[in-house]
Amino acid sequence: MKISIRARSSGDAPYQVDFLVEDNKLSVHCNCQAGIFGKLCKHKTELLAGDASRLFDESETPKLEKLAILVARAPELGNIPKAIAEAEKIIRREQANVKQIKKEFGEKLKKGVVILS
Ligand SMILES: [Zn+2]
């Protein structure tokens, strides 16, 4: 059995995440750059975590619901996908914050900062 879900990417085209069940084992494959190299990507973790915001469009919702039933039957997964997905979201948000602060500070240093007399 296979569930193929189209995941939202940073570009226009979606990535395809395949959830394969064979011999009572679930394996996950994604065709994004990281996934091609067999790495754990955000598409895999966020879909396993049940994050609907990662879906390419609403037509994928029933498949995410089917996946959630599978995930509930895989005790080894535990809360690992949710923990990873949440931690990565925090990291991305903080990276964006740091980038903004550095940009503003860099411009301030270019213009010059006030020296008190
Ligand atoms: Zn991926």
Boltz pocket constraint, residues with backbone or C-beta under 6 A from the ligand:
constraints:
  - pocket:
      binder: B
      contacts: [[A, 15], [A, 30], [A, 31], [A, 32], [A, 33], [A, 34], [A, 35], [A, 41], [A, 42], [A, 43], [A, 44]]
      max_distance: 6.0
